[in-house]
Amino acid sequence: MRDRPIIMIDTTNGPTFCRNHCSNGNCSKHISKGMAYMGPCQLALLKDKEGCEGYISRRQQKNKKCELCGESCREQTMIKNKINGKELKICNACLGKYQFKQETGGCKNEK
């Protein structure tokens, strides 16, 4: 085998990126940004530390948020808006809080 040289790089002044694979891709210290950085940098676990810009777990990301109250919920109900035709995903708490009329797709000429 050949003797390969050991290359040492000083990373004390380089930026630090988080090595945690969280779902916050907008974070400026996310691991994906560290992989694209060209130069010496550090990878450290920044979760729950000062440098963390907002940890979002993959489990939290799966729990979708209600479009009315903005809170995360597991069970959602789809409601179609009659005015613009868009569909809203709301939680069961908002469904009980606000009174929504539910129309059936029955025939209008029923006797």
C-alpha positions in Angstrom: 0.0 0.0 0.0 1.1 3.5 -0.6 1.6 6.0 2.1 -1.1 8.6 1.7 -0.6 12.1 3.2 -2.7 13.2 6.0 -4.5 16.5 5.2 -5.5 18.6 8.2 -7.9 21.6 7.7 -8.4 24.3 10.3 -12.2 24.7 10.7 -12.3 27.0 13.7 -13.3 30.1 11.7 -15.6 28.1 9.3 -19.4 28.1 9.5 -21.2 25.4 11.5 -24.0 23.4 10.0 -26.5 21.2 11.8 -26.0 17.4 11.2 -29.6 16.7 12.3 -31.8 15.6 9.4 -34.9 17.6 10.5 -37.6 18.8 8.1 -36.8 22.5 8.4 -35.2 23.0 5.0 -35.5 26.8 5.2 -33.0 26.8 8.1 -29.7 28.5 7.0 -27.8 25.9 9.0 -29.5 22.8 7.7 -27.4 19.9 6.6 -28.4 20.3 3.0 -26.9 23.8 3.0 -23.7 22.3 4.6 -23.4 19.8 1.8 -23.6 22.5 -0.8 -21.0 24.7 0.9 -17.7 24.8 -0.8 -15.0 25.2 1.8 -14.1 24.1 5.3 -17.0 23.8 7.7 -18.1 22.0 10.8 -21.1 19.7 11.2 -22.5 19.6 14.8 -25.8 18.7 16.4 -27.5 22.0 16.9 -30.9 20.7 18.0 -32.1 22.5 21.2 -29.1 24.7 21.2 -28.6 28.5 20.7 -27.7 28.1 17.0 -30.8 26.1 16.1 -33.3 28.0 13.9 -36.3 25.9 14.6 -36.2 22.1 14.8 -39.1 20.4 13.0 -39.2 16.6 13.4 -40.4 14.4 10.6 -43.2 13.1 12.8 -44.4 16.7 13.3 -44.2 17.3 9.6 -46.5 14.3 9.0 -49.1 15.8 11.3 -50.7 18.3 9.0 -52.0 21.7 10.2 -55.5 22.9 10.2 -56.1 25.7 7.6 -58.4 27.6 10.0 -56.7 27.5 13.4 -53.2 26.6 12.3 -52.7 23.9 14.9 -51.4 20.5 14.0 -54.0 17.7 14.0 -54.0 14.0 13.0 -57.6 13.8 11.8 -58.8 16.3 9.2 -62.0 16.8 7.2 -62.2 18.2 3.7 -64.7 21.0 3.1 -65.3 22.5 -0.3 -65.9 26.2 -0.5 -69.0 27.1 -2.5 -67.8 30.5 -3.5 -64.4 29.8 -5.0 -64.5 26.0 -5.2 -61.3 25.4 -3.2 -61.0 22.7 -0.6 -60.1 23.3 3.0 -58.6 20.8 5.3 -59.8 21.5 8.8 -59.5 19.7 12.1 -62.4 18.1 14.0 -62.2 20.7 16.7 -62.9 23.5 14.2 -65.6 21.4 12.6 -67.4 21.3 15.9 -66.7 24.9 16.8 -68.0 26.4 13.6 -71.3 25.3 12.1 -70.7 24.1 8.5 -73.6 23.0 6.3 -73.0 19.8 4.6 -74.9 19.4 1.3 -75.7 16.0 -0.2 -75.3 15.5 -3.9 -79.0 14.4 -4.3 -81.2 15.2 -7.2 -83.1 18.5 -7.0 -86.3 17.1 -8.6 -87.0 14.6 -5.9 -90.7 14.3 -4.9 
